[in-house]
Amino acid sequence: MRKGDRAFFYHSNEGKEIVGIAEIIREAYPDPTDKTGKFVCVDIKADKPLKTPVTMAAIKADKKLADMALVKYSRLSVQPVTAEEWKIVCKMGGL
């Protein structure tokens, strides 16, 4: 992730839905909570909420999103999103 990149904010526990868009404001740096030194983190700021949250069920139901990393690898914290996936999800969310 690079400064200025945008990301979806996804509730992975309650709701299992994309609820908003965030912006990366600081690129990767060592995670200060990781005593092993293996992990990095980025700083983000909220940009805007989606008008309608996009649920995992809705994403899985859309055949155009079948290859989306969120569908295939739902346990990952950070995942790539293609430009086409971004457009589809934003449209589903009312943006």
The first five atom37 places (N, CA, C, CB, O) and aatype in JSON, in Angstrom:
{
  "aatype": [12, 1, 11, 7, 3, 1, 0, 13, 13, 18, 8, 15, 2, 6, 7, 11, 6, 9, 19, 7, 9, 0, 6, 9, 9, 1, 6, 0, 18, 14, 3, 14, 16, 3, 11, 16, 7, 11, 13, 19, 4, 19, 3, 9, 11, 0, 3, 11, 14, 10, 11, 16, 14, 19, 16, 12, 0, 0, 9, 11, 0, 3, 11, 11, 10, 0, 3, 12, 0, 10, 19, 11, 18, 15, 1, 10, 15, 19, 5, 14, 19, 16, 0, 6, 6, 17, 11, 9, 19, 4, 11, 12, 7, 7, 10],
  "atom_mask": [
    [1, 1, 1, 1, 1],
    [1, 1, 1, 1, 1],
    [1, 1, 1, 1, 1],
    [1, 1, 1, 0, 1],
    [1, 1, 1, 1, 1],
    [1, 1, 1, 1, 1],
    [1, 1, 1, 1, 1],
    [1, 1, 1, 1, 1],
    [1, 1, 1, 1, 1],
    [1, 1, 1, 1, 1],
    [1, 1, 1, 1, 1],
    [1, 1, 1, 1, 1],
    [1, 1, 1, 1, 1],
    [1, 1, 1, 1, 1],
    [1, 1, 1, 0, 1],
    [1, 1, 1, 1, 1],
    [1, 1, 1, 1, 1],
    [1, 1, 1, 1, 1],
    [1, 1, 1, 1, 1],
    [1, 1, 1, 0, 1],
    [1, 1, 1, 1, 1],
    [1, 1, 1, 1, 1],
    [1, 1, 1, 1, 1],
    [1, 1, 1, 1, 1],
    [1, 1, 1, 1, 1],
    [1, 1, 1, 1, 1],
    [1, 1, 1, 1, 1],
    [1, 1, 1, 1, 1],
    [1, 1, 1, 1, 1],
    [1, 1, 1, 1, 1],
    [1, 1, 1, 1, 1],
    [1, 1, 1, 1, 1],
    [1, 1, 1, 1, 1],
    [1, 1, 1, 1, 1],
    [1, 1, 1, 1, 1],
    [1, 1, 1, 1, 1],
    [1, 1, 1, 0, 1],
    [1, 1, 1, 1, 1],
    [1, 1, 1, 1, 1],
    [1, 1, 1, 1, 1],
    [1, 1, 1, 1, 1],
    [1, 1, 1, 1, 1],
    [1, 1, 1, 1, 1],
    [1, 1, 1, 1, 1],
    [1, 1, 1, 1, 1],
    [1, 1, 1, 1, 1],
    [1, 1, 1, 1, 1],
    [1, 1, 1, 1, 1],
    [1, 1, 1, 1, 1],
    [1, 1, 1, 1, 1],
    [1, 1, 1, 1, 1],
    [1, 1, 1, 1, 1],
    [1, 1, 1, 1, 1],
    [1, 1, 1, 1, 1],
    [1, 1, 1, 1, 1],
    [1, 1, 1, 1, 1],
    [1, 1, 1, 1, 1],
    [1, 1, 1, 1, 1],
    [1, 1, 1, 1, 1],
    [1, 1, 1, 1, 1],
    [1, 1, 1, 1, 1],
    [1, 1, 1, 1, 1],
    [1, 1, 1, 1, 1],
    [1, 1, 1, 1, 1],
    [1, 1, 1, 1, 1],
    [1, 1, 1, 1, 1],
    [1, 1, 1, 1, 1],
    [1, 1, 1, 1, 1],
    [1, 1, 1, 1, 1],
    [1, 1, 1, 1, 1],
    [1, 1, 1, 1, 1],
    [1, 1, 1, 1, 1],
    [1, 1, 1, 1, 1],
    [1, 1, 1, 1, 1],
    [1, 1, 1, 1, 1],
    [1, 1, 1, 1, 1],
    [1, 1, 1, 1, 1],
    [1, 1, 1, 1, 1],
    [1, 1, 1, 1, 1],
    [1, 1, 1, 1, 1],
    [1, 1, 1, 1, 1],
    [1, 1, 1, 1, 1],
    [1, 1, 1, 1, 1],
    [1, 1, 1, 1, 1],
    [1, 1, 1, 1, 1],
    [1, 1, 1, 1, 1],
    [1, 1, 1, 1, 1],
    [1, 1, 1, 1, 1],
    [1, 1, 1, 1, 1],
    [1, 1, 1, 1, 1],
    [1, 1, 1, 1, 1],
    [1, 1, 1, 1, 1],
    [1, 1, 1, 0, 1],
    [1, 1, 1, 0, 1],
    [1, 1, 1, 1, 1]
  ],
  "atom_positions": [
    [[0.85, -1.18, 0.0], [0.0, 0.0, 0.0], [0.89, 1.24, 0.0], [-0.97, 0.0, 1.22], [1.92, 1.3, 0.68]],
    [[0.47, 2.19, -0.77], [1.21, 3.44, -0.89], [0.37, 4.6, -0.35], [1.6, 3.71, -2.36], [-0.86, 4.55, -0.37]],
    [[1.05, 5.61, 0.13], [0.35, 6.8, 0.62], [-0.56, 7.32, -0.49], [1.36, 7.91, 1.09], [-0.13, 7.46, -1.64]],
    [[-1.8, 7.6, -0.15], [-2.77, 8.08, -1.12], [-3.65, 6.99, -1.71], [0.0, 0.0, 0.0], [-4.7, 7.28, -2.27]],
    [[-3.23, 5.71, -1.58], [-4.08, 4.61, -2.03], [-5.37, 4.62, -1.23], [-3.35, 3.24, -1.89], [-5.42, 5.09, -0.09]],
    [[-6.42, 4.1, -1.85], [-7.68, 3.94, -1.14], [-7.91, 2.47, -0.85], [-8.86, 4.53, -1.97], [-7.38, 1.6, -1.54]],
    [[-8.69, 2.2, 0.17], [-8.96, 0.83, 0.59], [-10.4, 0.73, 1.06], [-7.99, 0.39, 1.72], [-11.0, 1.71, 1.5]],
    [[-10.94, -0.46, 0.95], [-12.26, -0.7, 1.52], [-12.1, -0.99, 3.0], [-12.99, -1.88, 0.79], [-11.14, -1.64, 3.42]],
    [[-13.06, -0.51, 3.8], [-13.11, -0.84, 5.22], [-14.15, -1.94, 5.37], [-13.46, 0.42, 6.12], [-15.33, -1.74, 5.09]],
    [[-13.69, -3.1, 5.82], [-14.54, -4.3, 5.88], [-14.71, -4.74, 7.32], [-13.95, -5.44, 5.04], [-13.73, -4.94, 8.03]],
    [[-15.95, -4.91, 7.76], [-16.22, -5.48, 9.08], [-16.11, -7.0, 8.94], [-17.65, -5.06, 9.62], [-16.95, -7.63, 8.31]],
    [[-15.08, -7.57, 9.53], [-14.84, -9.0, 9.36], [-15.5, -9.86, 10.43], [-13.37, -9.27, 9.35], [-15.56, -11.08, 10.28]],
    [[-15.99, -9.27, 11.49], [-16.66, -10.05, 12.53], [-18.16, -9.83, 12.45], [-16.13, -9.66, 13.94], [-18.89, -10.68, 11.93]],
    [[-18.62, -8.72, 12.97], [-20.05, -8.42, 12.92], [-20.42, -7.88, 11.55], [-20.44, -7.41, 14.03], [-19.8, -6.94, 11.07]],
    [[-21.41, -8.47, 10.94], [-21.9, -7.97, 9.67], [-21.24, -8.55, 8.45], [0.0, 0.0, 0.0], [-21.92, -8.79, 7.45]],
    [[-19.95, -8.78, 8.49], [-19.2, -9.25, 7.32], [-19.62, -8.46, 6.09], [-19.43, -10.76, 7.1], [-20.24, -8.99, 5.17]],
    [[-19.24, -7.17, 6.11], [-19.65, -6.3, 5.02], [-18.65, -5.16, 4.85], [-21.06, -5.75, 5.28], [-17.99, -4.74, 5.8]],
    [[-18.56, -4.67, 3.61], [-17.76, -3.49, 3.33], [-18.63, -2.29, 3.67], [-17.27, -3.45, 1.83], [-19.74, -2.16, 3.16]],
    [[-18.12, -1.42, 4.54], [-18.94, -0.31, 5.02], [-18.42, 1.06, 4.63], [-19.04, -0.38, 6.51], [-19.12, 2.06, 4.78]],
    [[-17.18, 1.12, 4.12], [-16.66, 2.43, 3.79], [-15.35, 2.37, 3.03], [0.0, 0.0, 0.0], [-14.83, 1.29, 2.72]],
    [[-14.84, 3.55, 2.74], [-13.57, 3.7, 2.04], [-12.63, 4.47, 2.96], [-13.76, 4.44, 0.67], [-13.02, 5.43, 3.62]],
    [[-11.38, 4.04, 2.97], [-10.34, 4.68, 3.76], [-9.18, 5.06, 2.84], [-9.85, 3.75, 4.9], [-9.07, 4.56, 1.72]],
    [[-8.34, 5.95, 3.31], [-7.15, 6.36, 2.56], [-5.91, 6.03, 3.36], [-7.2, 7.88, 2.23], [-5.88, 6.22, 4.58]],
    [[-4.88, 5.53, 2.68], [-3.6, 5.24, 3.33], [-2.89, 6.59, 3.51], [-2.71, 4.23, 2.47], [-2.66, 7.32, 2.55]],
    [[-2.55, 6.9, 4.75], [-1.89, 8.18, 5.01], [-0.43, 8.01, 5.46], [-2.65, 8.95, 6.07], [0.32, 8.99, 5.52]],
    [[-0.03, 6.78, 5.76], [1.37, 6.49, 6.09], [1.67, 5.08, 5.62], [1.66, 6.65, 7.62], [0.95, 4.13, 5.93]],
    [[2.75, 4.96, 4.87], [3.13, 3.66, 4.31], [3.67, 2.74, 5.4], [4.17, 3.83, 3.2], [3.86, 3.15, 6.55]],
    [[3.92, 1.5, 5.02], [4.31, 0.44, 5.95], [5.49, 0.84, 6.84], [4.65, -0.81, 5.18], [6.49, 1.4, 6.38]],
    [[5.33, 0.51, 8.11], [6.4, 0.69, 9.1], [6.26, -0.44, 10.12], [6.32, 2.11, 9.8], [5.19, -1.04, 10.21]],
    [[7.32, -0.75, 10.88], [7.23, -1.86, 11.83], [6.08, -1.69, 12.81], [8.54, -2.0, 12.6], [5.89, -0.61, 13.38]],
    [[5.32, -2.74, 13.0], [4.2, -2.73, 13.94], [4.75, -2.62, 15.35], [3.3, -4.0, 13.78], [5.43, -3.54, 15.81]],
    [[4.47, -1.53, 16.05], [5.04, -1.36, 17.4], [4.51, -2.36, 18.42], [4.76, 0.03, 17.88], [5.08, -2.49, 19.5]],
    [[3.42, -3.06, 18.11], [2.88, -4.05, 19.05], [3.45, -5.45, 18.81], [1.37, -4.08, 18.95], [3.17, -6.36, 19.58]],
    [[4.24, -5.62, 17.75], [4.79, -6.93, 17.4], [6.19, -7.08, 17.96], [4.81, -7.12, 15.88], [7.14, -6.47, 17.46]],
    [[6.32, -7.88, 19.0], [7.63, -8.09, 19.63], [8.58, -8.92, 18.77], [7.44, -8.78, 20.97], [9.79, -8.89, 19.0]],
    [[8.06, -9.64, 17.79], [8.91, -10.47, 16.93], [9.57, -9.65, 15.82], [8.09, -11.6, 16.32], [10.58, -10.06, 15.26]],
    [[8.99, -8.51, 15.49], [9.54, -7.68, 14.43], [9.19, -8.16, 13.03], [0.0, 0.0, 0.0], [9.77, -7.68, 12.05]],
    [[8.26, -9.1, 12.91], [7.9, -9.66, 11.61], [6.81, -8.87, 10.89], [7.44, -11.08, 11.77], [6.71, -8.93, 9.67]],
    [[6.01, -8.12, 11.63], [4.84, -7.51, 11.04], [5.0, -6.01, 10.85], [3.63, -7.79, 11.88], [5.72, -5.34, 11.6]],
    [[4.31, -5.49, 9.84], [4.27, -4.06, 9.59], [2.82, -3.6, 9.62], [4.94, -3.7, 8.23], [1.9, -4.41, 9.6]],
    [[2.63, -2.3, 9.68], [1.29, -1.74, 9.65], [1.31, -0.46, 8.81], [0.76, -1.46, 11.09], [2.38, 0.06, 8.5]],
    [[0.15, 0.02, 8.46], [0.0, 1.3, 7.77], [-0.99, 2.12, 8.56], [-0.47, 1.11, 6.29], [-1.79, 1.58, 9.32]],
    [[-0.94, 3.42, 8.38], [-1.93, 4.3, 9.0], [-2.97, 4.66, 7.95], [-1.26, 5.58, 9.61], [-2.64, 4.92, 6.79]],
    [[-4.21, 4.67, 8.36], [-5.31, 5.0, 7.45], [-6.19, 6.07, 8.08], [-6.14, 3.74, 7.11], [-6.16, 6.28, 9.29]],
    [[-6.96, 6.75, 7.24], [-7.99, 7.66, 7.75], [-9.27, 7.36, 7.0], [-7.57, 9.18, 7.57], [-9.25, 7.01, 5.82]],
    [[-10.37, 7.5, 7.68], [-11.67, 7.29, 7.05], [-11.86, 8.32, 5.96], [-12.82, 7.36, 8.1], [-11.54, 9.5, 6.14]],
    [[-12.39, 7.88, 4.83], [-12.69, 8.79, 3.72], [-14.19, 9.03, 3.67], [-12.17, 8.22, 2.38], [-14.66, 10.15, 3.87]],
    [[-14.95, 7.95, 3.38], [-16.41, 8.1, 3.34], [-17.06, 6.74, 3.52], [-16.86, 8.75, 2.01], [-16.51, 5.71, 3.14]],
    [[-18.26, 6.76, 4.11], [-19.01, 5.51, 4.25], [-19.69, 5.17, 2.93], [-20.05, 5.6, 5.39], [-19.98, 6.06, 2.12]],
    [[-19.95, 3.89, 2.72], [-20.8, 3.5, 1.6], [-22.23, 3.85, 1.97], [-20.64, 1.97, 1.26], [-22.61, 3.76, 3.14]],
    [[-23.03, 4.23, 1.0], [-24.44, 4.54, 1.28], [-25.17, 3.29, 1.73], [-25.12, 5.14, 0.03], [-26.06, 3.34, 2.57]],
    [[-24.78, 2.15, 1.14], [-25.35, 0.87, 1.49], [-24.21, -0.1, 1.74], [-26.32, 0.34, 0.38], [-23.43, -0.34, 0.82]],
    [[-24.08, -0.68, 2.93], [-23.03, -1.67, 3.15], [-23.15, -2.82, 2.14], [-23.08, -2.21, 4.58], [-24.25, -3.24, 1.79]],
    [[-22.01, -3.32, 1.7], [-21.98, -4.42, 0.74], [-21.59, -5.69, 1.5], [-20.97, -4.13, -0.44], [-20.44, -5.84, 1.94]],
    [[-22.53, -6.59, 1.65], [-22.31, -7.79, 2.45], [-21.48, -8.83, 1.7], [-23.64, -8.39, 2.87], [-21.41, -8.81, 0.47]],
    [[-20.87, -9.71, 2.45], [-20.14, -10.82, 1.86], [-21.09, -11.67, 1.02], [-19.46, -11.68, 2.95], [-20.7, -12.17, -0.04]],
    [[-22.31, -11.85, 1.48], [-23.29, -12.63, 0.72], [-23.55, -11.99, -0.65], [-24.61, -12.76, 1.5], [-23.65, -12.7, -1.65]],
    [[-23.67, -10.67, -0.69], [-23.9, -9.98, -1.96], [-22.68, -10.09, -2.88], [-24.23, -8.5, -1.72], [-22.83, -10.25, -4.09]],
    [[-21.5, -10.01, -2.3], [-20.27, -10.16, -3.1], [-20.19, -11.56, -3.68], [-19.02, -9.86, -2.24], [-19.89, -11.72, -4.87]],
    [[-20.47, -12.57, -2.86], [-20.41, -13.96, -3.34], [-21.49, -14.23, -4.39], [-20.57, -14.93, -2.17], [-21.31, -15.09, -5.25]],
    [[-22.6, -13.51, -4.34], [-23.69, -13.74, -5.28], [-23.42, -13.12, -6.66], [-24.98, -13.18, -4.71], [-24.07, -13.47, -7.64]],
    [[-22.46, -12.21, -6.72], [-22.14, -11.54, -7.99], [-21.05, -12.33, -8.71], [-21.7, -10.07, -7.74], [-19.91, -12.38, -8.24]],
    [[-21.39, -12.93, -9.82], [-20.44, -13.78, -10.56], [-19.21, -13.01, -11.01], [-21.12, -14.38, -11.78], [-18.14, -13.6, -11.15]],
    [[-19.33, -11.7, -11.22], [-18.19, -10.89, -11.64], [-17.16, -10.75, -10.52], [-18.65, -9.51, -12.09], [-16.02, -10.35, -10.77]],
    [[-17.54, -11.06, -9.29], [-16.64, -10.94, -8.14], [-16.16, -12.31, -7.63], [-17.33, -10.19, -7.01], [-15.58, -12.4, -6.55]],
    [[-16.41, -13.35, -8.4], [-16.06, -14.71, -7.97], [-14.57, -14.89, -7.7], [-16.5, -15.71, -9.01], [-14.18, -15.7, -6.85]],
    [[-13.74, -14.15, -8.41], [-12.29, -14.27, -8.22], [-11.71, -13.23, -7.26], [-11.59, -14.16, -9.55], [-10.5, -13.17, -7.08]],
    [[-12.56, -12.43, -6.65], [-12.09, -11.4, -5.72], [-11.38, -12.07, -4.54], [-13.26, -10.52, -5.23], [-11.85, -13.07, -4.01]],
    [[-10.25, -11.5, -4.14], [-9.47, -12.07, -3.04], [-10.31, -12.22, -1.77], [-8.25, -11.21, -2.75], [-10.13, -13.17, -1.01]],
    [[-11.22, -11.29, -1.53], [-12.08, -11.36, -0.35], [-12.92, -12.63, -0.33], [-12.98, -10.14, -0.28], [-13.21, -13.17, 0.74]],
    [[-13.31, -13.1, -1.49], [-14.1, -14.33, -1.61], [-13.2, -15.55, -1.46], [-14.85, -14.37, -2.96], [-13.55, -16.51, -0.77]],
    [[-12.06, -15.52, -2.11], [-11.17, -16.68, -2.14], [-10.34, -16.85, -0.86], [-10.24, -16.59, -3.32], [-10.07, -17.97, -0.44]],
    [[-9.94, -15.74, -0.26], [-9.03, -15.78, 0.89], [-9.57, -14.91, 2.02], [-7.61, -15.32, 0.48], [-8.9, -13.96, 2.43]],
    [[-10.73, -15.19, 2.51], [-11.41, -14.3, 3.45], [-10.7, -14.13, 4.79], [-12.78, -14.81, 3.7], [-11.1, -13.28, 5.58]],
    [[-9.66, -14.9, 5.07], [-8.97, -14.78, 6.35], [-7.83, -13.77, 6.31], [-8.42, -16.13, 6.77], [-7.25, -13.46, 7.35]],
    [[-7.49, -13.24, 5.14], [-6.4, -12.26, 5.04], [-6.88, -10.89, 5.49], [-5.87, -12.2, 3.6], [-8.01, -10.49, 5.2]],
    [[-6.02, -10.17, 6.18], [-6.37, -8.83, 6.64], [-6.28, -7.79, 5.53], [-5.47, -8.42, 7.79], [-7.08, -6.86, 5.47]],
    [[-5.31, -7.96, 4.65], [-5.08, -7.01, 3.57], [-5.08, -7.79, 2.27], [-3.74, -6.22, 3.75], [-4.39, -8.8, 2.14]],
    [[-5.85, -7.31, 1.3], [-5.99, -8.03, 0.04], [-6.03, -7.05, -1.12], [-7.27, -8.9, 0.05], [-6.5, -5.92, -0.97]],
    [[-5.53, -7.47, -2.27], [-5.62, -6.59, -3.44], [-7.05, -6.56, -3.97], [-4.66, -7.06, -4.55], [-7.81, -7.52, -3.81]],
    [[-7.4, -5.45, -4.59], [-8.7, -5.28, -5.23], [-8.41, -4.71, -6.62], [-9.67, -4.33, -4.4], [-7.74, -3.69, -6.76]],
    [[-8.91, -5.38, -7.65], [-8.68, -4.88, -9.01], [-9.53, -3.63, -9.25], [-9.01, -5.97, -10.06], [-10.48, -3.36, -8.52]],
    [[-9.17, -2.88, -10.3], [-9.94, -1.69, -10.64], [-11.4, -2.04, -10.95], [-9.3, -0.97, -11.84], [-12.31, -1.31, -10.57]],
    [[-11.61, -3.14, -11.64], [-12.97, -3.56, -11.98], [-13.76, -3.95, -10.73], [-12.94, -4.73, -12.98], [-14.93, -3.59, -10.59]],
    [[-13.13, -4.7, -9.82], [-13.78, -5.07, -8.56], [-14.14, -3.81, -7.76], [-12.86, -5.99, -7.71], [-15.22, -3.72, -7.18]],
    [[-13.23, -2.84, -7.75], [-13.47, -1.58, -7.03], [-14.73, -0.9, -7.57], [-12.25, -0.63, -7.17], [-15.58, -0.48, -6.79]],
    [[-14.84, -0.8, -8.89], [-15.99, -0.16, -9.51], [-17.28, -0.89, -9.17], [-15.81, -0.1, -11.02], [-18.3, -0.26, -8.87]],
    [[-17.26, -2.21, -9.22], [-18.46, -3.01, -8.96], [-18.92, -2.82, -7.51], [-18.19, -4.51, -9.25], [-20.09, -2.58, -7.25]],
    [[-17.97, -2.94, -6.57], [-18.32, -2.82, -5.15], [-18.82, -1.4, -4.84], [-17.1, -3.17, -4.25], [-19.8, -1.23, -4.11]],
    [[-18.16, -0.39, -5.39], [-18.61, 0.99, -5.15], [-20.03, 1.18, -5.67], [-17.66, 2.0, -5.83], [-20.85, 1.82, -5.02]],
    [[-20.32, 0.64, -6.85], [-21.68, 0.74, -7.41], [-22.68, 0.02, -6.5], [-21.72, 0.15, -8.84], [-23.77, 0.53, -6.24]],
    [[-22.3, -1.18, -6.03], [-23.18, -1.9, -5.11], [-23.44, -1.13, -3.83], [-22.57, -3.25, -4.78], [-24.52, -1.22, -3.24]],
    [[-22.43, -0.36, -3.4], [-22.53, 0.43, -2.17], [-23.16, 1.8, -2.35], [0.0, 0.0, 0.0], [-23.27, 2.56, -1.39]],
    [[-23.58, 2.1, -3.56], [-24.27, 3.37, -3.79], [-23.37, 4.55, -4.07], [0.0, 0.0, 0.0], [-23.8, 5.7, -3.95]],
    [[-22.13, 4.29, -4.44], [-21.21, 5.41, -4.78], [-21.05, 5.55, -6.27], [-19.83, 5.21, -4.12], [-20.32, 6.43, -6.74]]
  ]
}
